Amino acid sequence: MTPQFRLTPPAIQDIEQIADYIARQSGFDQADRFLSKLDHKFVKITQFPNLGRKRDEILPGLRSLSMDQYLILYMPIGQDVEIFRVVSGYCDLSALFTNAED
């Protein structure tokens, strides 16, 4: 069975928001290029799940890989990869994984 990647609902929302922002700022062609480049990164992560930096300080087993000014936060699970978030590299990463009630 071929390894696959899965996007969490927060990751899907992140990607939609980034693509919408790029489309508004630079046009639909740029947004399409961003989505294509992101898809290629997801495939590469699936092929080489240990490629990114360990981020155990945020969440045990979490890894990050940069793409332009964004970070892809993911976790290898079995032979597959779960993409948790796609966020600006400038945001507070630890705040992404804390409960809203804290």
C-alpha positions as CSV (number, residue, x, y, z in Angstrom):
1,M,0.0,0.0,0.0
2,T,1.3,3.4,-1.0
3,P,1.8,5.9,1.9
4,Q,-0.7,8.8,1.8
5,F,-1.2,12.1,3.5
6,R,-4.3,13.3,5.3
7,L,-5.3,16.8,6.0
8,T,-6.9,17.7,9.3
9,P,-9.9,20.2,9.2
10,P,-7.6,22.9,10.7
11,A,-5.0,22.3,7.9
12,I,-7.7,22.5,5.3
13,Q,-8.9,25.8,6.8
14,D,-5.3,27.1,6.9
15,I,-4.7,26.3,3.2
16,E,-8.0,27.8,2.1
17,Q,-7.3,31.1,4.0
18,I,-3.7,31.3,2.6
19,A,-4.8,30.6,-0.9
20,D,-7.6,33.2,-0.6
21,Y,-5.2,35.8,0.7
22,I,-2.7,35.1,-2.1
23,A,-5.5,35.3,-4.7
24,R,-6.6,38.7,-3.4
25,Q,-3.1,40.0,-3.2
26,S,-1.4,38.5,-6.3
27,G,-4.1,36.8,-8.4
28,F,-5.5,33.4,-9.0
29,D,-2.5,32.1,-10.9
30,Q,-0.2,32.8,-7.9
31,A,-2.7,31.0,-5.6
32,D,-2.8,28.0,-8.0
33,R,1.1,27.9,-8.0
34,F,1.1,28.0,-4.2
35,L,-1.4,25.1,-4.0
36,S,0.6,23.1,-6.5
37,K,3.8,23.7,-4.7
38,L,2.2,22.7,-1.4
39,D,0.8,19.5,-2.9
40,H,4.3,18.6,-4.1
41,K,5.6,19.2,-0.5
42,F,2.9,17.0,0.9
43,V,3.9,14.2,-1.5
44,K,7.6,14.6,-0.6
45,I,6.8,14.5,3.1
46,T,4.8,11.3,2.5
47,Q,7.8,9.8,0.8
48,F,10.3,11.0,3.4
49,P,8.4,11.5,6.7
50,N,11.5,12.2,8.7
51,L,12.5,15.1,6.4
52,G,11.3,17.9,8.6
53,R,12.5,19.2,12.0
54,K,11.3,17.4,15.2
55,R,8.9,19.6,17.2
56,D,8.5,17.5,20.3
57,E,8.5,20.7,22.4
58,I,5.1,21.5,20.9
59,L,3.6,18.1,20.6
60,P,5.3,14.7,20.9
61,G,5.9,13.2,17.4
62,L,5.2,16.5,15.6
63,R,7.5,17.6,12.8
64,S,7.7,20.8,10.7
65,L,8.9,21.6,7.2
66,S,9.2,25.0,5.7
67,M,7.8,26.2,2.4
68,D,8.4,29.8,1.5
69,Q,7.3,31.8,4.7
70,Y,5.0,28.9,5.8
71,L,5.5,25.9,8.0
72,I,3.8,22.6,7.4
73,L,3.2,20.9,10.7
74,Y,2.7,17.1,10.4
75,M,3.1,13.8,12.1
76,P,4.0,10.4,10.6
77,I,1.3,7.9,11.7
78,G,2.2,4.4,10.6
79,Q,3.2,4.6,7.0
80,D,1.0,7.6,6.4
81,V,1.4,11.3,7.3
82,E,-1.2,13.5,8.9
83,I,-0.9,17.2,8.1
84,F,-2.0,19.1,11.2
85,R,-1.5,22.8,10.2
86,V,-0.1,25.0,7.5
87,V,0.8,28.3,9.1
88,S,3.0,31.4,8.9
89,G,6.5,30.8,10.1
90,Y,6.1,33.9,12.3
91,C,3.2,32.7,14.4
92,D,3.4,31.3,18.0
93,L,3.5,27.5,17.2
94,S,2.9,26.3,20.7
95,A,-0.4,28.4,20.9
96,L,-1.7,26.3,18.0
97,F,-1.9,23.2,20.1
98,T,-3.3,24.5,23.4
99,N,-6.9,24.3,24.4
100,A,-8.9,27.4,24.0
101,E,-10.0,27.0,27.7
102,D,-6.5,27.2,29.0
